[in-house]
Amino acid sequence: MSEVSQKRHALASFPGWQGAGAQAAPGVQLEISPYLGYLNLRGDPGDERFLQTIHAALGQPLPLVANTFTKALIPQEIAQGHLSIFWLGPDEWLLVAEPGIEKALAGRLRENLAGQCHSLTDLTGAQVLLRLSGDHARDALAEGCTLDLHPKVFKTGQCAQTTLAKASILIALTDDLPVFDVIVRRSFAGYAALWLQHSGADL
């Protein structure tokens, strides 16, 4: 007898979760993007050939300024959708694409980078993106994050690896509203979402 598998994300049983999002508290909106594609890329930023190959393959350059990210449309010959590239370290980046696109992106990169020194790892399924927005989103995050999230310090287009309470996260400010994207390991997704709900409720 064949079994039909059904895709379930890490927060499928999240208490009080309804649809794609939940109101954590007045002024704090919590949403989830559970099925995004994630690729970890490593290479030498001092190698001009490597940089040019990535730019040609993806249609956008790698962010080379520390703790920044870029977002652009993926070339139509690969797929339709957007690709965000987050700076993780001097020679490491995280590529985040819309659901189902990651395999086409990985194939394109491996083909174009053949013979060049690089590392490409598919992390899809191991990460979950939580989106926090609203007037009090910054306050909710500040309850458990050691980063200075003041708008004069942490600006739109910036990202950083840090901790939220006891969970390791990648946090990025995607909009001045503000809108924060929080990428967390799948195993900590439920913990981080509950923590954000409780933090928002205390404001």
C-alpha positions in Angstrom: 0.0 0.0 0.0 1.4 3.3 -1.0 1.5 6.2 1.5 0.7 9.7 0.5 3.1 12.1 2.1 1.9 15.6 3.1 4.2 18.5 3.5 4.1 19.9 7.1 6.3 22.7 8.4 7.8 23.1 11.8 4.9 25.3 13.0 2.0 23.3 11.6 0.8 22.7 15.2 1.8 26.1 16.6 -0.8 27.0 19.3 -3.3 29.5 18.0 -1.8 29.6 14.5 -4.3 30.5 11.8 -3.4 30.5 8.2 -0.2 32.4 7.3 0.0 34.6 10.3 -1.1 35.4 13.8 -1.5 38.6 15.9 1.1 38.3 18.6 -0.2 41.4 20.3 -1.6 44.9 19.4 1.1 46.4 17.2 2.9 43.1 16.6 2.1 40.9 13.6 3.8 37.5 13.4 3.8 35.6 10.0 5.5 32.5 8.8 7.1 31.6 5.4 7.7 27.9 6.0 8.6 26.5 2.6 11.3 28.9 1.3 14.4 27.5 -0.3 17.8 28.0 1.3 21.3 27.6 -0.1 24.5 28.2 1.7 27.3 29.5 -0.6 31.0 29.9 0.2 33.7 31.2 -2.0 36.6 33.7 -2.2 35.3 37.3 -2.4 38.8 38.3 -3.6 38.4 36.1 -6.7 37.0 38.4 -9.4 36.1 35.4 -11.5 34.0 33.9 -8.7 32.2 37.2 -8.2 31.5 37.6 -11.9 30.3 34.1 -12.2 27.8 34.5 -9.4 26.6 37.8 -10.8 26.1 36.3 -14.3 24.3 33.2 -12.9 21.9 34.9 -10.5 21.5 38.3 -12.1 22.6 40.1 -9.0 26.0 40.6 -7.2 26.9 39.1 -3.9 26.7 41.6 -1.0 30.3 42.2 0.0 29.6 44.8 2.8 29.4 43.1 6.2 25.9 42.5 7.6 23.9 43.6 4.5 21.6 41.8 2.1 20.3 42.2 -1.4 17.0 41.2 -3.1 16.3 41.1 -6.8 14.3 39.2 -9.4 15.7 35.8 -10.5 16.6 35.6 -14.2 13.5 34.4 -16.1 15.4 31.6 -17.7 15.9 30.0 -14.3 12.5 30.6 -12.7 10.1 33.4 -11.7 10.4 35.0 -8.3 12.8 36.9 -6.0 16.1 35.9 -4.5 17.5 37.4 -1.3 21.2 37.0 -0.5 22.4 37.6 3.0 26.0 38.2 4.0 27.0 35.7 6.8 30.7 36.2 6.8 33.7 37.3 4.7 33.3 34.2 2.5 29.8 33.0 3.2 26.3 33.9 2.1 22.8 32.6 2.5 20.6 32.5 -0.6 16.8 32.5 0.2 14.4 31.9 -2.7 10.7 31.3 -3.1 9.4 27.8 -2.7 10.6 25.2 -5.3 13.2 27.5 -6.9 16.2 26.4 -4.9 16.9 23.3 -7.0 17.0 25.3 -10.3 19.3 27.9 -8.6 21.6 25.2 -7.2 21.8 23.5 -10.6 22.6 26.8 -12.3 25.3 27.7 -9.8 27.0 24.3 -9.9 27.1 24.4 -13.7 28.5 27.9 -13.8 31.0 27.4 -10.9 32.4 24.1 -12.2 36.1 24.0 -11.8 36.1 27.0 -9.4 36.8 26.7 -5.6 33.4 27.0 -3.8 31.0 25.2 -1.6 27.2 25.1 -2.1 24.9 23.4 0.4 21.1 23.0 0.2 19.7 23.9 3.6 16.0 23.8 2.5 13.8 22.2 5.2 16.3 23.1 7.9 15.2 26.7 8.3 12.0 28.7 8.9 11.4 32.4 8.3 9.4 34.3 10.8 8.3 37.8 9.8 7.6 40.3 12.5 6.0 43.7 11.7 4.0 46.4 13.4 4.7 49.5 15.5 6.0 47.4 18.4 7.9 44.8 16.4 11.2 46.4 17.4 10.3 46.4 21.1 9.3 42.8 21.0 12.6 41.7 19.5 14.6 43.9 21.8 13.2 41.9 24.8 15.5 39.0 23.9 18.0 40.3 21.3 21.3 41.9 22.3 21.6 43.8 19.0 21.0 47.5 19.1 17.8 47.6 16.9 17.4 51.4 17.1 16.4 52.7 13.6 19.5 55.0 13.6 21.8 51.9 14.1 20.1 48.9 12.5 18.7 50.1 9.1 16.8 48.7 6.2 19.0 46.5 4.1 21.1 45.3 7.1 21.2 41.8 8.6 23.1 40.1 11.4 23.5 36.7 13.1 22.6 36.9 16.7 20.4 35.2 19.4 16.8 35.7 20.3 16.4 34.5 23.9 18.2 31.1 23.6 17.8 30.6 19.8 20.4 31.4 17.2 18.9 33.5 14.4 19.6 35.6 11.3 17.7 38.9 11.6 17.2 41.3 8.7 15.3 44.6 8.5 13.5 44.5 5.2 11.3 47.6 5.6 11.2 50.8 7.6 7.6 50.1 8.7 9.4 48.2 10.4 9.4 44.6 9.0 11.9 42.2 10.4 12.7 38.8 8.9 13.9 36.3 11.4 15.5 33.1 10.0 15.7 30.3 12.6 16.6 26.6 12.6 13.6 24.4 12.2 14.1 22.7 15.6 13.9 26.1 17.3 11.1 27.6 15.2 8.3 26.7 17.6 10.3 28.1 20.6 11.1 31.3 18.8 7.5 31.9 17.6 6.1 31.2 21.1 8.7 33.5 22.6 7.8 36.3 20.2 4.1 35.9 21.0 4.8 36.1 24.7 7.1 39.0 24.3 4.6 40.9 22.2 1.8 40.2 24.7 3.9 41.8 27.5 4.2 45.2 25.6 
